[in-house]
């Protein structure tokens, strides 16, 4: 579960980066 949460956090950051882009 922790790993999954970490992956979701990473994906969220990537999406945020694309939004700023």
C-alpha positions in Angstrom: 0.0 0.0 0.0 2.8 2.4 0.9 4.5 1.7 -2.5 1.3 2.3 -4.3 0.8 5.6 -2.5 4.3 6.6 -3.5 3.7 5.8 -7.1 0.5 7.8 -7.0 2.4 10.7 -5.6 5.0 10.5 -8.3 2.3 10.4 -11.0 0.6 13.4 -9.4 3.9 15.3 -9.6 4.3 14.4 -13.2 0.8 15.6 -14.0 1.6 18.8 -12.2 4.7 19.2 -14.3 2.7 18.8 -17.5 0.2 21.3 -16.3 2.9 23.9 -15.7 4.4 23.0 -19.1 
